[in-house]
Amino acid sequence: GKDRIIFATKEDHETPSSAELVADDPDDPYEEQGLILPNGDINWNCPCLGGMASGPCGEQFKSAFSCFHYSTEEIKGSDCVDQFRAMQECMQKYPDLYPQEDENEEKEKSSKDLEATPMEASAAKEEKGSS
């Protein structure tokens, strides 16, 4: 693989490092490429994903996102409902890692929507009556 594990001893840390910094490889296909690589593949290393591709639901996220990205349906992603449902079910098991929208905010929004509806209805009645 790309990673290498090195065990260091106390003696290793007592001498100054002789490591040389190497400039970034301009040909690295994952460096500064954004979400979609030039060949059309998804760049799972893109910082824009915010770590969603790793973690306990990483595989479900990758499955759902890949399905959506490569979807050729008339309504893009409409063939990916099962994958998104699996991802959502996984994320609900880890609320600390994947916070849901605050329930209080949802209640406030829905109560505001309910408040607006009767006002709009009464305003419409007044308009009809005044003509």
N, C-alpha and C positions, 0 to 999 in steps of 0.2 A: 504494500500500500504506500500511500504518500507520507504517512507518519512514521517516525522512528523514536523509540523510547530509549533514553540513555539514563542510567543510574549514576549519580555522582556521589563520591565519598567525601568525607570531611577534608581529606588531603586535597582533593580536586578543587575545593573552594578556597584553599589557602593561597594558591598561586593566582596571579592575574590571568584573566581570560585572554586567549590568543584567537578568539573567534573573529572572523572577518565578515563585515556586512557586505552582502551582495545586493546590487541594485535590483529592483523588481524586473522580472522578465517581461519585456514588452509584448512577447508572443503568448503570455499566459492567457488562455481563452476565458478564464473566469475573472480576470482583473478588470475592473471598471467597465464591464460590459452591460450592466443593467439587467433587467429581468429576463429578457429574451436574447439569447446568443445569436451571433450572425447567421448560424445555420438553422435558426428557428426553434432550437431546443430551449427548454426552461433552464435558467441559471439558478439552481437551488442554493448556490452560495451567495446570491445577491443580498446585501444588507437590507434592501427594501422589503424583504419578506419578514424582517423582524424576528427571525428565529423560528418562524412557524413550521419550517420544513424539518426541524429537529424537535426533540422533546417527545413526550409520551403520545402525542397525536400526530406526529410528523408524517407517518406513513399514510394516515387517513387524509391529511391535508394534501400531500403529494398526489394521492389518487384522485381527489376531488378537483384539485387545481389542474392536473394534467388532463383530466377528462374535459374540463371546461375549455382549456387552451386548444386542444385538438378537436373539439366538437365541430361538426359540420352541419348540425341541425339548423332548421329555419330559425328557431329561437335558440340562439347559442347557449349550450349548457343544459338544455331541457332534457337531454339524455343522461344527465349526471345527478339526478335527484338522490339516488341511493347512496352515492359516494358522499354527497354533501350531508345527508342525514347521518351517515356513519361518523363523519368528522364532527358534526354537532353533538352527537351522543357521547363521543369520546371527550370532547371539550367540557361537557357538563359534568364529567367525573372529576375534573381538575379545576374547580372555580377559582382557586388562587392563581393558577397559571393563565387561565383564559377567562377573565372577568366578563360576566354578561352585563347588559345594560341594567343600570340600577332600577330595581322594582319601583322605588318611590318616584323616580322620574317618569316611568311608564304610567303610574297612577295619576300623576299630575297632568300629563299630556292628555290622557283619556278623559279626565274630568273637565279640562279646558275645552276639549272637543264637544263634550256634552253640553257645556254651558253655552257654547257658540251656536249650537243648532237651534234651540228655542228662540234665541234673539233674532236669528236670521229669519225664522219662520214668522215671528210676530212682525218684523219689519216688512216682510213681503205682504202680509195681510193688510198692514197700514197703507201700503202703496196701492193695493187693489181698491181699498175702500175710498181713497182720496180721489180717484179718477172719475 
